[in-house]
């Protein structure tokens, strides 16, 4: 796995089939089906397969990983890495205890989160109930592509662009939804007549109060569910929709003492594919069509196939700030200053698309965040807003600065790793990465010029 960590904190989670839910100090016990339930039934219906014992095992694992990640809080003053111990009951014990499966699982989690993971498996005693889902039809004889679907602009854009590129392709978005939900194939079919409908996977995980906010394992759930759907379809393709800035920016530009942010990085999807190959014996191919494109370039392409930008901007949010703070008169809005909001605003400007998004910090030309607010609005947490805006603007600027000759070693190192993961030549990947960074720098410079030298955005970028 190639990485060594000194953990800043430790914690353990034991998943049990029955008994009390416990949380004492750095240990928690969580119960399957009560505090932990991820329901994959609709995925099996879409893929014309029955729910199997291995499916149950994966569902429990996904929920347990999420719970452990949220339960053990980081002590940022002592470093980033945590020691996480997880015990999971499974039906297919012999499969999960194979060395290659355990190694691939831990390798993917460690690369993604920057933590030390120890995952143990024990025999699940209760028999799995019959699913009652007997596929009545065979899978269609056509290409099927699965997309982890967050309802953000990137996942929506790539879904629409894929549909437009090949009408004979089945594009199947997979969405992880909080709560139990009651969607059926019949209800999904009615809605699918009018638009592309994500397949919802209901996830009910009782997270502790004051949960760890970094939640780095989120892509393990989203991408893992899409990958498993591809496995159920006989081995297939998963499209990672993220643009180049989102996929590579967190690896090239790190924030403080945090581990590299690799949620959409080919290094992670390569490891995730290896895990599913070891676990199921089936190949899953991960494609990154927008890896060397900026979000602005992607949105420009989207506007050509979906001209009603006001409609899709209203339906597909980007903001990552807590809704308790990003609201106006108790109505959720985009904060306007976080990294996702700033990238959205810059990209729409670069693409020549009128930005109709409702932002709390609205006026880009204002000299301060307070002056940028809509009349009558106010910031509940001024210091927090300023900190988030500063980090966002500086990250955008630092990514643009990578075009300079003094930082080429970082770009060169990234290109070498990407070439290995993508199976492409080093020179080809380096050229594509350089072009993406130049395009980002060009778009950022244009956005700053539009905002003005005295604007809050330009001031923060210069700090």
SVG drawing of the C-alpha trace seen along z (x, -y; Angstrom):
<svg xmlns="http://www.w3.org/2000/svg" viewBox="-46 -48 57 68">
<polyline fill="none" stroke="black" stroke-width="0.4" points="0.0,0.0 3.0,-2.2 1.9,-4.7 2.7,-4.8 0.7,-6.9 1.0,-7.8 -2.6,-7.9 -3.9,-11.0 -6.8,-9.1 -8.2,-5.5 -11.6,-4.0 -13.4,-0.7 -16.9,0.3 -18.4,3.8 -21.4,4.7 -23.7,7.2 -26.9,9.1 -28.7,8.4 -28.3,6.9 -28.1,3.3 -26.6,0.4 -23.7,-0.8 -21.3,-3.7 -18.6,-3.9 -15.5,-6.1 -13.8,-5.1 -15.9,-2.0 -19.4,-1.6 -21.6,1.4 -24.2,1.0 -26.9,3.4 -27.7,4.6 -31.2,3.6 -31.7,1.1 -28.9,-1.3 -27.4,0.0 -29.5,0.7 -28.5,0.1 -31.1,1.6 -29.9,2.7 -33.1,4.4 -33.8,2.0 -30.3,2.4 -30.9,6.1 -34.2,5.5 -32.5,3.2 -29.7,5.7 -32.2,8.7 -30.6,10.6 -31.7,11.9 -30.4,10.6 -27.6,13.0 -25.8,13.5 -22.8,11.6 -25.2,8.7 -26.3,8.6 -22.6,8.7 -21.7,5.8 -24.7,3.8 -23.6,4.3 -19.9,3.4 -20.9,0.2 -23.0,-0.9 -20.3,0.1 -17.6,-1.8 -19.8,-4.9 -20.7,-4.6 -17.0,-4.1 -15.9,-7.1 -18.5,-9.3 -18.1,-7.8 -14.4,-8.4 -13.7,-12.1 -10.3,-13.4 -8.1,-15.3 -6.9,-17.8 -4.4,-19.4 -2.6,-16.0 -2.6,-15.1 -4.9,-13.7 -4.8,-9.9 -6.9,-7.8 -6.7,-4.1 -10.1,-2.5 -10.9,1.0 -14.0,2.5 -15.7,5.9 -18.3,7.1 -20.5,10.3 -20.8,11.8 -22.4,14.9 -19.6,15.6 -16.9,15.7 -14.4,17.7 -14.6,15.2 -14.1,12.2 -11.2,13.8 -9.2,14.4 -5.9,12.4 -6.3,10.7 -9.9,9.5 -8.9,8.1 -5.8,6.4 -7.7,4.8 -10.4,3.5 -8.0,2.0 -5.9,0.6 -8.8,-1.3 -10.0,-2.7 -6.6,-3.8 -5.8,-5.5 -9.2,-7.3 -9.3,-8.5 -5.7,-8.7 -6.5,-6.5 -5.2,-3.1 -8.0,-0.6 -8.3,2.9 -11.3,4.8 -12.2,8.2 -14.9,10.5 -16.9,13.0 -19.6,15.6 -23.1,14.2 -25.4,16.6 -28.9,15.8 -29.9,17.1 -30.7,14.5 -34.3,14.2 -35.4,15.0 -35.5,11.8 -38.7,12.6 -37.1,11.0 -37.0,13.5 -35.9,11.9 -38.6,12.5 -36.6,11.1 -33.1,11.4 -30.8,8.4 -31.0,6.4 -28.3,7.1 -26.9,3.6 -24.2,1.6 -24.9,0.5 -23.1,-2.3 -23.5,-3.1 -22.9,-6.5 -22.6,-7.4 -25.3,-10.1 -25.2,-12.9 -27.7,-15.1 -24.9,-17.7 -24.0,-19.4 -21.2,-17.0 -23.2,-13.8 -26.2,-15.3 -23.9,-16.7 -22.2,-13.4 -25.5,-11.5 -26.9,-13.8 -23.8,-13.8 -23.6,-10.0 -27.2,-9.8 -26.7,-12.2 -23.6,-10.4 -25.2,-7.0 -29.0,-6.5 -28.5,-2.7 -26.7,-2.9 -28.4,-2.3 -27.2,-5.1 -28.1,-4.1 -27.5,-6.6 -27.2,-5.2 -28.1,-7.4 -27.6,-6.9 -30.6,-8.3 -30.9,-8.8 -33.9,-7.1 -35.8,-4.0 -37.9,-5.3 -40.5,-3.2 -39.6,-3.6 -40.5,-0.7 -39.6,0.2 -43.1,-0.7 -42.9,-4.2 -39.4,-4.7 -40.6,-3.5 -43.4,-6.1 -40.9,-8.9 -38.3,-7.6 -40.7,-8.2 -40.1,-11.9 -36.5,-12.2 -33.4,-10.2 -34.2,-8.8 -31.5,-7.7 -31.9,-4.3 -32.3,-5.1 -30.4,-3.0 -32.0,-3.7 -29.4,-4.1 -30.4,-4.4 -27.4,-4.6 -27.7,-5.9 -24.8,-8.3 -23.7,-9.6 -24.2,-13.2 -21.3,-15.5 -20.2,-13.2 -16.8,-13.6 -17.4,-16.1 -14.7,-15.1 -16.6,-11.9 -13.9,-10.8 -15.6,-7.4 -18.6,-8.8 -17.1,-7.8 -16.6,-4.3 -20.4,-4.0 -21.4,-5.9 -18.8,-4.4 -19.0,-1.0 -22.7,-0.7 -22.4,-1.7 -19.5,0.8 -21.5,3.6 -24.4,2.9 -21.9,3.3 -20.8,6.6 -24.4,7.7 -24.7,6.9 -22.0,9.3 -19.1,6.9 -19.4,3.5 -18.4,-0.2 -18.8,-2.8 -18.4,-6.5 -17.0,-8.9 -18.5,-12.2 -16.2,-14.6 -14.3,-17.3 -10.5,-17.7 -10.5,-20.4 -12.6,-18.2 -10.8,-14.9 -7.2,-16.1 -7.3,-19.5 -7.4,-17.9 -4.4,-15.8 -2.4,-18.6 -3.4,-21.3 -3.7,-20.1 -5.4,-22.0 -3.3,-22.4 -2.3,-19.1 -5.1,-17.1 -4.3,-13.9 -4.7,-14.4 -8.4,-14.5 -8.8,-11.7 -12.6,-11.1 -12.7,-10.9 -9.0,-10.2 -8.1,-7.3 -5.8,-6.0 -8.9,-5.3 -11.1,-3.8 -8.2,-1.6 -8.1,-0.2 -11.8,0.1 -11.9,2.0 -9.2,4.3 -11.3,4.9 -14.4,6.0 -12.3,8.2 -10.8,10.0 -14.2,10.2 -16.4,11.3 -14.0,12.4 -15.6,9.8 -13.9,6.9 -15.3,3.4 -14.0,0.7 -13.9,-2.9 -14.0,-5.7 -13.1,-9.4 -14.4,-11.2 -13.9,-14.7 -10.6,-14.0 -8.7,-16.5 -11.5,-19.0 -12.5,-21.9 -16.0,-22.2 -16.5,-25.2 -15.7,-23.1 -18.1,-20.4 -20.9,-22.9 -20.4,-24.4 -20.9,-21.0 -24.0,-20.4 -25.6,-23.7 -25.4,-22.4 -27.5,-19.4 -29.6,-20.9 -30.1,-24.6 -32.5,-25.2 -29.7,-26.1 -32.1,-27.8 -34.0,-24.6 -31.0,-22.4 -29.3,-24.9 -32.3,-25.0 -32.5,-21.2 -28.8,-20.4 -27.1,-22.1 -23.4,-22.4 -23.1,-23.9 -21.2,-21.9 -21.9,-24.3 -24.2,-23.3 -27.8,-24.2 -28.3,-25.6 -26.0,-28.4 -26.6,-28.5 -30.2,-29.7 -32.3,-32.8 -35.4,-33.1 -35.2,-29.4 -35.0,-28.5 -31.9,-26.7 -29.7,-28.6 -26.2,-28.2 -23.7,-29.9 -21.8,-31.3 -18.3,-31.1 -17.4,-27.4 -15.1,-25.7 -18.0,-24.0 -19.9,-27.3 -16.9,-29.2 -16.1,-26.6 -19.7,-26.6 -19.7,-30.4 -16.4,-30.6 -17.3,-27.7 -20.7,-29.1 -19.0,-32.4 -16.3,-30.7 -19.0,-28.7 -20.9,-31.9 -24.0,-30.6 -26.2,-33.0 -25.9,-32.0 -29.5,-32.0 -28.4,-30.3 -29.6,-31.8 -26.5,-32.6 -26.4,-33.9 -23.2,-35.8 -24.4,-37.1 -22.5,-40.1 -19.1,-39.2 -18.1,-42.8 -18.6,-43.8 -15.6,-44.5 -16.6,-42.3 -18.9,-39.3 -21.3,-41.4 -21.6,-43.9 -22.2,-41.0 -25.4,-39.8 -28.9,-40.4 -30.5,-43.4 -31.9,-42.4 -29.9,-39.2 -27.1,-38.5 -24.3,-36.1 -25.0,-34.0 -21.3,-32.9 -19.1,-35.6 -15.8,-34.1 -16.8,-30.7 -17.9,-32.2 -14.7,-34.2 -12.6,-31.1 -14.5,-29.0 -14.3,-31.7 -10.6,-32.3 -9.8,-28.5 -11.9,-28.3 -10.3,-31.3 -6.8,-30.3 -7.3,-26.7 -8.5,-28.0 -5.5,-30.4 -3.0,-27.7 -4.3,-25.4 -3.9,-28.2 -0.3,-28.8 0.7,-25.3 1.2,-26.4 4.3,-28.3 7.7,-26.7 8.6,-26.7 6.0,-24.0 6.4,-21.7 7.8,-18.9 4.3,-18.5 2.6,-18.3 5.2,-15.9 4.8,-13.6 1.0,-13.6 1.3,-12.8 3.5,-9.8 1.0,-8.2 -1.9,-9.0 -0.2,-7.4 0.1,-4.2 -3.5,-4.2 -4.8,-5.1 -2.5,-2.8 -1.4,-5.7 2.0,-7.1 3.6,-9.6 4.0,-12.2 0.4,-12.0 -0.9,-12.3 1.5,-15.1 0.4,-17.0 -3.3,-16.6 -2.8,-17.6 -0.8,-20.7 -3.6,-21.7 -6.3,-21.3 -4.3,-23.4 -3.7,-26.1 -7.4,-26.2 -8.2,-26.4 -5.7,-29.3 -7.3,-31.1 -10.8,-30.7 -9.8,-31.8 -8.0,-34.9 -11.0,-35.9 -13.3,-35.4 -11.1,-37.6 -11.0,-40.2 -14.8,-40.2 -15.2,-40.4 -12.8,-43.3 -9.4,-43.9 -11.1,-45.2 -13.7,-42.5 -13.8,-40.1 -12.9,-37.2 -9.8,-38.9 -8.8,-40.1 -9.0,-36.6 -7.1,-35.1 -4.2,-37.4 -3.9,-36.5"/>
</svg>
